[in-house]
Structures are given as structure tokens and as C-alpha cells.
């Protein structure tokens, strides 16, 4: 009889632990990553980087750090913006709204961003439209996704 109580308590503890893990898993699965918000955040971080960088650059040589004209850093930021932007916009296009406008606006903005790296003398003049176009693309994608209301057409794959 004593072994039965011990066994029942043990089974109850296993059941409780299993339910707890299951509830935590369900809560984690309900959290969704908003790719447009991530794209906007990346674009804003890029804009802040480009605006604040000249202010910070004057103090960096004091610490032995040289990121002036560091093409690897710039390429990394541009590559990050490209990957996140393409993934977010393609996801919205393919799964929700099927409109190419955000992709076209993003392409124009990214072209300005690349041109900024090529034509250094016009960096500011090319950076401002790049940021505006990229942010606009994410904004339109976000709006189109919300307006689509998950309508399913024949080419929708979810």
C-alpha cells in the first residue's frame, strides 16, 4: 500500500511536469516574429548608425578603433538590411497580399543604398531617399498584410 502511494505521487509529479512543459511550449509557439517590425527596426538602426557615426568617429581613435571607411562594416550593415528586408517583404507578398509594390519600393531604396557606397561624394543625398524608400516598403507591406485579412486565393500557399 505504501509503495502505491509513492508511485501515485510520482505519477502526479510527472503529469504536472509534463503539463507545465506543454503549457510553456504552447506559450512560446504563440509568440510570432513580426518581420516588418524587424525590418523597420533594422532600417532605423541603420539610419541612426549613419547619423550618429560621424559624431562618434572623432572619439574612436582614442580607443584605438578605426571604422572610418571600414567597408566590411558598411557591407555588413547593408547585407543585414537586405536579408531581413527581402525575407520580410517576400513573406508578406507570398503569404498574404500578393502585391509587388513593397518589393519594388524596397528595390529602389536598396539601389540608393548601394549607390551611396559607390558615389561617396553624394552619400547624404543618396542616404535619405534610401532610408525613406526602405521604410516605406516595410510600411506598405505591413499595411497590405493587415488589409489582406488572410484572404486565400488560388496561388496562396498556406
trRosetta pair geometry for C-beta under 8 A, 3 or more apart (Angstrom, degrees):
i j d omega theta_ij theta_ji phi_ij phi_ji
1 4 5.6 -51 -154 27 34 115
1 5 7.0 32 151 -16 64 101
2 5 5.9 -53 -154 33 37 109
2 6 6.5 35 151 -16 67 106
3 6 5.6 -53 -148 39 36 113
3 7 6.1 39 152 -21 66 107
4 7 5.6 -55 -147 39 30 112
4 8 6.2 32 154 -21 65 105
5 8 5.7 -51 -143 35 31 111
5 9 6.4 32 156 -18 63 104
6 9 5.9 -54 -150 36 29 111
6 10 6.3 32 150 -21 63 108
7 10 5.5 -55 -148 35 32 114
7 11 6.3 32 154 -19 66 104
8 11 5.6 -51 -146 36 33 110
8 12 6.3 35 152 -21 65 104
9 12 5.6 -53 -148 35 32 113
9 13 6.4 33 153 -20 65 104
10 13 5.8 -53 -151 34 31 111
10 14 6.5 30 152 -17 64 105
11 14 5.7 -54 -149 37 33 111
11 15 6.3 35 152 -21 65 106
12 15 5.6 -53 -147 36 31 113
12 16 6.3 32 154 -19 65 106
13 16 5.7 -53 -146 37 31 111
13 17 6.2 30 156 -17 65 108
14 17 5.8 -56 -146 39 30 110
14 18 6.2 31 155 -20 65 108
15 18 5.8 -57 -148 37 28 112
15 19 6.3 27 155 -17 64 107
16 19 5.8 -56 -147 38 29 109
16 20 6.2 31 154 -21 64 107
17 20 5.6 -52 -146 35 31 114
17 21 6.4 29 156 -15 64 104
18 21 5.9 -54 -148 38 30 108
18 22 6.2 32 152 -21 64 109
19 22 5.5 -55 -145 38 31 114
19 23 6.2 31 156 -20 66 105
20 23 5.9 -54 -147 35 29 108
20 24 6.4 27 155 -17 63 106
21 24 5.8 -56 -148 38 32 111
21 25 6.2 34 153 -21 65 107
22 25 5.7 -55 -149 35 30 113
22 26 6.4 30 153 -19 64 105
23 26 5.7 -51 -146 35 32 111
23 27 6.4 33 154 -19 64 105
24 27 5.7 -54 -149 36 32 112
24 28 6.4 31 153 -18 65 106
25 28 5.8 -55 -148 37 31 110
25 29 6.3 29 154 -19 65 108
26 29 5.7 -56 -146 37 31 111
26 30 6.6 35 154 -26 63 104
27 30 5.9 -53 -153 27 32 113
27 31 7.4 36 150 -24 60 97
28 31 6.0 -50 -163 21 38 112
33 38 6.7 11 173 -33 100 135
34 37 3.9 48 101 14 115 115
34 38 6.6 161 92 -14 61 84
35 38 5.3 -52 -146 39 37 114
35 39 6.2 41 152 -22 68 103
35 84 7.3 -173 -167 -174 87 79
35 87 6.3 -122 -157 112 137 91
35 88 3.4 -176 141 -112 109 90
35 91 5.7 79 41 49 160 144
35 92 7.5 -147 74 -39 119 96
36 39 5.5 -51 -146 36 33 113
36 40 6.3 34 154 -18 66 103
36 88 5.3 144 -74 180 48 128
36 92 6.9 55 -61 -57 111 137
36 138 4.9 143 -159 -170 83 90
36 139 7.9 128 -177 -77 121 23
36 141 5.4 -171 -104 96 120 109
36 142 4.2 153 152 -74 162 96
36 145 7.2 -151 -29 17 142 144
37 40 5.7 -50 -145 37 32 110
37 41 6.2 35 153 -20 64 107
37 142 7.8 88 -52 -100 65 130
38 41 5.6 -53 -145 38 30 113
38 42 6.3 33 154 -20 64 104
38 84 5.8 -123 126 -167 104 125
38 88 6.6 -171 66 -76 97 133
39 42 5.7 -52 -146 35 30 111
39 43 6.4 29 154 -17 63 106
39 84 5.2 176 -96 134 72 102
39 85 5.1 105 -140 -97 117 60
39 88 4.3 -106 -40 30 132 162
39 89 7.5 93 -101 -38 166 83
39 134 7.9 -140 165 167 100 94
39 138 4.5 -172 103 -106 121 131
39 141 7.9 21 60 60 153 143
40 43 5.7 -56 -150 38 32 111
40 44 6.2 30 153 -18 66 106
40 135 6.2 70 -129 -133 81 78
40 138 4.8 -174 -65 120 82 151
40 139 7.5 85 -92 -60 120 70
40 142 8.0 -3 -39 -40 128 139
41 44 5.7 -54 -145 38 31 110
41 45 6.2 32 154 -19 65 105
42 45 5.7 -52 -145 37 31 111
42 46 6.3 34 152 -21 63 105
42 80 6.3 -148 -157 132 128 101
42 81 5.5 170 139 -104 118 68
42 84 5.1 113 -4 72 164 155
42 85 7.5 -127 79 -50 135 83
43 46 5.5 -52 -149 35 32 114
43 47 6.4 32 152 -19 65 104
43 81 6.4 91 -85 -135 65 112
43 85 7.7 78 -60 -79 105 113
43 131 6.2 135 177 -146 102 75
43 134 4.9 -179 -118 116 133 120
43 135 5.2 -179 123 -73 152 78
43 138 6.8 -151 -2 -1 143 144
44 47 5.6 -51 -147 36 34 111
44 48 6.3 34 153 -17 66 104
44 135 7.6 78 -61 -97 75 116
45 48 5.7 -52 -145 39 32 110
45 49 6.1 40 151 -25 64 105
46 49 5.5 -50 -147 33 30 117
46 50 6.4 25 155 -15 64 106
46 77 5.7 134 -117 174 96 114
46 81 5.6 17 -59 -74 152 132
46 131 7.2 -170 96 -104 106 99
47 50 5.8 -56 -147 39 31 107
47 51 6.2 23 155 -14 66 110
47 127 8.0 136 -120 165 72 106
47 131 4.8 76 -89 -128 115 143
48 51 5.8 -61 -142 42 31 106
48 52 5.6 9 167 -3 70 116
49 52 6.5 -63 -129 47 19 95
49 53 5.7 37 166 -46 60 110
49 77 6.4 -142 94 -130 163 151
50 53 6.0 -34 -131 12 21 121
50 127 5.7 -176 165 -162 156 145
50 131 8.0 -137 43 -61 144 130
51 54 7.8 -67 174 23 28 96
52 55 5.4 -63 -165 41 55 113
52 56 5.8 42 146 -17 86 111
53 56 5.9 -64 -141 43 32 104
53 57 6.0 46 160 -41 68 104
53 67 7.8 -102 -154 105 109 121
54 57 5.6 -43 -142 17 30 121
54 58 7.9 36 164 -25 55 92
55 58 7.1 -56 -177 15 31 105
56 59 6.3 -71 -168 42 50 100
56 60 6.4 60 143 -43 80 103
57 60 5.7 -46 -146 13 37 119
57 67 7.2 -118 -112 70 88 89
57 68 5.8 90 -155 -79 123 94
58 61 7.9 -54 -179 18 31 99
59 62 5.5 -42 -174 21 62 122
59 63 7.4 42 141 -6 77 102
60 63 5.9 -67 -159 43 46 101
60 65 4.4 -85 -175 79 99 98
60 66 6.9 144 128 -87 119 32
60 67 6.5 -78 176 21 167 92
60 68 7.8 172 71 -33 136 89
61 64 7.3 47 -165 -80 40 21
61 65 7.3 -120 -80 58 28 55
61 66 6.8 44 -93 -84 75 79
66 70 7.1 144 124 -64 68 111
67 70 4.3 -62 -156 0 60 139
67 73 5.5 13 -155 1 108 164
70 73 4.2 44 108 14 116 114
70 74 6.6 151 92 -11 65 87
71 74 5.6 -57 -144 44 37 111
71 75 5.8 38 157 -21 70 109
71 117 7.9 92 -135 -159 89 115
72 75 5.8 -55 -142 40 27 110
72 76 6.2 33 154 -24 62 107
73 76 5.6 -54 -150 33 29 114
73 77 6.6 26 154 -15 63 104
74 77 5.9 -55 -150 36 32 109
74 78 6.3 27 154 -14 66 109
74 117 6.3 145 144 -110 134 114
75 78 5.7 -56 -143 42 32 109
75 79 5.9 35 156 -21 66 109
75 117 7.9 80 -79 -130 70 154
76 79 5.7 -54 -142 38 27 112
76 80 6.3 30 157 -21 63 106
77 80 5.8 -52 -147 34 29 112
77 81 6.5 28 155 -16 63 106
78 81 5.8 -54 -148 38 31 111
78 82 6.3 33 152 -21 65 108
78 113 5.9 158 -129 148 105 121
78 114 7.1 107 -165 -83 143 66
78 117 7.0 -36 -57 -45 158 140
79 82 5.6 -55 -146 36 31 113
79 83 6.3 27 159 -18 67 106
80 83 6.1 -54 -143 36 28 106
80 84 6.3 17 163 -7 64 111
81 84 6.4 -62 -142 45 25 102
81 85 5.7 24 162 -18 63 118
81 110 7.6 175 117 -109 109 94
81 113 7.1 -127 92 -163 146 168
81 134 6.9 -14 178 -155 122 153
82 85 5.9 -61 -139 42 22 110
82 86 6.0 19 165 -16 63 111
82 110 6.2 85 -102 -133 90 132
83 86 6.2 -57 -143 38 23 106
83 87 6.3 19 160 -15 61 112
84 87 5.9 -60 -146 39 28 109
84 88 6.1 22 160 -16 65 111
85 88 6.0 -60 -144 39 26 106
85 89 6.0 12 165 -8 65 114
85 106 5.5 165 166 -157 122 131
85 110 7.2 179 90 -69 156 120
85 134 6.4 -69 -111 -153 143 103
85 137 7.1 48 -162 98 112 134
85 138 7.2 -93 -127 -67 85 102
86 89 6.2 -63 -139 44 24 102
86 90 5.8 21 165 -17 65 114
86 106 7.6 161 -80 139 55 146
87 90 6.1 -58 -139 39 22 107
87 91 6.2 25 159 -22 60 110
88 91 5.9 -58 -150 33 26 112
88 92 6.6 20 156 -13 62 107
88 138 6.7 14 114 -119 141 94
88 141 6.7 102 135 123 95 157
89 92 5.8 -55 -148 38 33 109
89 93 6.1 33 154 -19 66 108
89 102 5.1 -160 -140 124 109 114
89 103 5.3 143 151 -84 130 71
89 106 5.5 -93 -56 -17 165 159
89 137 6.3 -24 -94 156 134 112
89 138 7.4 -97 -71 -91 94 60
89 141 5.2 -110 -115 -94 72 150
90 93 5.6 -55 -144 39 32 112
90 94 5.8 19 163 -12 69 113
90 103 7.4 72 -77 -95 61 116
91 94 6.3 -61 -137 43 23 101
91 95 5.8 -17 178 16 62 120
91 96 7.9 40 135 0 65 105
92 95 6.9 -71 -123 52 16 86
92 96 5.2 -46 -160 42 57 121
92 97 6.0 1 160 20 86 105
92 102 6.7 1 86 61 134 157
92 141 4.3 113 71 -172 167 102
92 142 7.7 -83 -110 -68 151 33
92 144 6.6 97 164 82 120 107
92 145 4.8 -84 -139 -68 105 115
93 96 7.5 -8 -38 50 5 77
93 97 6.6 -58 -114 64 38 82
93 98 6.4 83 -174 -105 62 27
93 99 6.8 -122 -121 57 79 45
93 100 6.8 55 -132 -94 128 48
93 102 7.0 -147 -65 60 99 111
93 103 6.1 15 -65 -41 147 121
93 141 7.6 -60 -46 -128 74 103
94 98 7.7 67 -114 -88 18 66
94 157 6.7 -26 163 30 99 114
95 156 7.1 76 -149 -154 41 86
95 157 7.0 -76 -100 57 70 81
95 158 5.5 29 -142 -1 99 132
96 144 7.0 125 113 122 112 86
96 145 4.4 29 127 -126 162 75
96 148 4.5 145 169 56 85 159
96 150 6.9 -60 -127 -95 81 50
97 141 7.6 -167 30 -147 139 55
97 144 3.7 31 -110 151 171 109
97 145 5.8 -98 -30 -75 113 46
97 147 7.2 56 -108 69 118 90
97 148 4.4 -129 -86 -62 72 129
98 148 8.0 120 13 -117 79 132
98 153 6.6 -30 -18 32 158 142
98 155 6.9 101 -111 79 136 117
98 156 7.7 -89 -52 -78 122 82
99 102 6.9 83 98 4 94 89
99 144 5.3 -119 38 -147 132 152
100 103 5.1 -62 -164 46 64 115
100 104 5.7 65 140 -26 88 104
101 104 5.7 -57 -144 37 31 110
101 105 6.3 28 160 -17 67 106
101 140 5.8 -96 112 152 110 148
101 144 7.7 153 57 -57 111 147
102 105 5.8 -55 -143 39 32 109
102 106 6.1 34 157 -20 66 108
102 137 4.6 107 -164 -166 73 74
102 138 7.3 100 -156 -71 118 21
102 140 4.6 -169 -83 89 92 107
102 141 3.9 87 -132 -62 165 89
102 144 6.7 -125 -27 17 124 139
103 106 5.7 -54 -146 37 29 113
103 107 6.4 35 153 -24 63 105
103 137 7.4 107 -67 -154 15 119
104 107 5.6 -51 -149 31 31 114
104 108 6.7 31 153 -17 63 102
105 108 5.8 -53 -153 35 34 111
105 109 6.4 32 151 -16 65 108
105 133 5.4 -162 174 -170 80 83
105 134 8.0 169 133 -88 87 24
105 136 5.4 -102 168 100 142 104
105 137 4.0 -177 93 -82 105 88
105 140 6.4 98 26 26 152 142
106 109 5.6 -57 -147 41 32 112
106 110 6.0 30 156 -18 68 108
106 133 7.1 155 -103 142 24 92
106 134 6.1 64 -129 -121 68 61
106 137 3.7 119 -61 -161 81 169
106 138 7.7 88 -86 -44 108 66
107 110 5.8 -54 -142 39 27 108
107 111 6.4 34 153 -24 62 104
108 111 5.7 -52 -151 31 30 114
108 112 6.8 31 151 -17 62 101
108 133 5.0 -121 95 -160 95 150
109 112 5.7 -52 -154 34 34 111
109 113 6.5 36 148 -21 65 105
109 129 7.3 -149 -117 138 67 69
109 130 5.1 105 -170 -158 71 51
109 131 7.4 153 -157 -31 114 6
109 132 7.3 -155 -111 75 111 52
109 133 2.8 -168 -74 96 97 108
109 134 3.8 -179 145 -50 150 69
109 135 8.0 168 -128 11 157 53
109 136 7.4 170 -59 43 136 94
109 137 6.2 -121 11 -13 138 126
110 113 5.2 -49 -148 34 39 117
110 114 6.4 38 153 -17 68 101
110 130 7.3 89 -89 -150 18 96
110 133 7.9 -115 -12 104 49 122
110 134 6.8 96 -57 -86 67 105
111 114 5.9 -53 -148 37 32 108
111 115 6.2 34 152 -19 65 108
112 115 5.5 -55 -144 40 32 113
112 116 6.4 45 152 -32 63 99
112 126 5.1 -176 -174 -175 84 83
112 127 7.6 162 144 -92 106 17
112 129 5.0 -135 -134 94 164 98
112 130 3.6 -154 100 -76 112 85
112 133 6.4 123 19 25 134 137
113 116 5.6 -45 -155 21 31 119
113 117 7.4 27 149 -14 58 99
113 126 7.7 164 -85 144 22 101
113 127 7.6 64 -109 -118 61 57
113 130 4.1 124 -62 -156 73 139
113 134 7.3 42 -44 -47 129 132
114 117 5.8 -54 -162 32 40 110
114 118 6.7 31 145 -15 69 107
115 118 5.4 -58 -146 39 40 110
115 119 5.8 -4 169 19 78 107
115 122 7.8 -33 140 88 99 118
115 126 5.1 -136 98 -152 101 146
116 119 7.0 -66 -124 59 21 78
116 122 7.4 -118 -118 99 57 77
116 123 5.3 76 -165 -139 88 61
116 126 4.0 -170 -81 100 82 122
116 127 5.2 84 -118 -67 146 72
116 130 6.2 -60 -27 -26 133 151
117 120 7.7 1 -171 -76 27 72
119 122 4.5 -1 127 39 117 107
119 123 7.4 -166 103 -61 68 54
119 126 6.6 117 70 -26 110 149
120 123 5.7 -3 -164 -52 44 108
122 125 4.6 -60 -172 53 85 115
122 126 5.2 78 124 -21 96 106
123 126 6.3 -72 -149 43 22 100
123 127 5.9 24 159 -28 65 113
124 127 5.6 -51 -135 31 30 114
124 128 6.7 33 168 -23 63 101
125 128 6.9 -49 -151 24 23 107
125 129 8.0 8 158 2 53 103
126 129 6.7 -63 -157 44 37 99
126 130 6.1 42 150 -27 69 113
127 130 5.4 -61 -149 35 32 117
127 131 6.3 27 160 -17 69 105
128 131 6.2 -56 -149 35 28 105
128 132 6.4 24 156 -15 63 110
129 132 5.4 -57 -141 42 37 113
129 133 5.9 35 161 -19 71 107
130 133 6.1 -59 -147 38 24 106
130 134 6.2 17 159 -14 63 111
131 134 6.0 -59 -142 40 28 107
131 135 6.1 24 161 -13 66 110
132 135 6.1 -58 -144 42 25 106
132 136 6.1 26 157 -20 62 112
133 136 5.6 -57 -145 38 28 113
133 137 6.4 34 155 -25 64 103
134 137 5.7 -48 -150 29 31 114
134 138 6.9 25 154 -11 62 103
135 138 5.9 -58 -153 40 34 107
135 139 6.2 36 150 -22 67 108
136 139 5.4 -54 -144 37 33 115
136 140 6.2 31 158 -16 68 104
137 140 6.0 -54 -146 38 28 106
137 141 6.2 29 154 -19 62 109
138 141 5.5 -53 -144 38 32 114
138 142 6.2 36 155 -22 64 105
139 142 5.8 -55 -150 34 29 112
139 143 6.4 24 154 -15 64 107
140 143 5.7 -56 -145 40 33 109
140 144 6.0 31 158 -18 68 108
141 144 5.9 -55 -142 39 27 109
141 145 6.2 30 157 -21 63 107
142 145 5.9 -57 -149 34 27 111
142 146 6.5 20 156 -14 63 108
143 146 5.9 -60 -150 39 31 107
143 147 6.2 22 157 -13 67 111
144 147 5.8 -59 -141 42 30 107
144 148 6.2 43 157 -36 65 102
145 148 5.8 -46 -148 19 28 116
146 149 7.7 28 162 -61 40 59
148 151 5.4 -121 177 21 74 91
151 156 7.9 -164 110 -59 56 153
152 156 4.6 -126 -147 57 67 152
153 156 5.1 117 49 -23 63 102
